[in-house]
Amino acid sequence: MNKTVALLAPLALALSACGLHPMYQGGSGGAVATTLSAVEVAPIQGQSGWLVANALKDRLANNGTAAYRLEVKLDDQIIGLGVRRDDSVSRERRTLRARYQLIDLRNGQVVLDATAGSDAGIDVVGSEYATIAAEKSALERLSGIVADQIVARLARTVREGGARPK
């Protein structure tokens, strides 16, 4: 037992010096959680906007008092990639990109201006219904991925001191 502790002690010291810090230090009362719960999500246009806005609201869990507003503009595209001998598309790529700004409601200042995005491949099959269902399913997955990227960047900005709760 003592040998194990003696071997792990230097490893623990090395890890503590690596510069990693807990993102949500302080739990629900910490700076990151408090600030994220004070972010309201502005309405986003379109079906993809509705999906992203709902995903963001779920992840941010606004407490009813807004200190910041998150404005998001989306670019949702489907591009044909593979082509069959009869010139029909056999594969598509759905791309969802977001440009977002975190605005401090106290002074109207833009605290963060950034982008997020992801893409997914879709097989185009003989059934038009199946292809449409695959496109919608891809949009739902991409909306969650983009929302995760946005929330992670917001949390990192708060952790680095870019935004603080009131």
Residue, then its C-alpha position, 0 to 999 in steps of 0.5 A: m500500500n505504501k509503495t502505491v502511495a509513494l508511486l502515485a504521489p509524484l504523478a499527483l503533483a505533476l497533474s496539479a501543475c499542468g494548468l488544468h482547472p475545474m470549469y464549474q468550480g463552486g458548483s451551481g453557485g460558482a461564477v461559470a454556472t451563475t453566469l450561464s444561468a443569467v443568459e437569455v437566448a434570443p429567438i433564432q429563425g427557422q426550423s434549425g433555429w428553433l432546434v438550436a434555441n431549445a438545445l441552448k435553453d436546455r443547457l443554459a437553464n436560465n434562472g429568469t433574470a437575464a444579465y446577458r443575451l445570446e444572439v445566434k445566426l445560423d447557416d444551414q446547407i445541404i450539398g450533394l456530394g456523390v453522383r451516380r451514373d444517372d447524375s442523381v445524388s447518392r450522398e449529401r452533406r448537411t452543414l450547420r454553422a452558427r455565428y453568435q454574440l454574447i451581449d452584456l445587457r447592462n451596457g450593450q457591449v459584445v462580450l463574445d463574438a464567435t462561430a461554431g459548426s458541424d456537419a453530417g453525411i447523409d445517404v440518399v436512398g431510393s425512398e424520398y421519405a427516408t432521405i427527408a427523415a435522414e436530413k431531419s435527423a442529421l439536423e437534430r444531431l447537428s443542433g445539439i452539437v452546435a449548442d454544446q460548442i456554444v455553451a462550452r465556449l461561453a463557459r470558457t469565456v466566463r472562466e477566463g474572466g470575459a464575463r461575470p455575473k452581476 
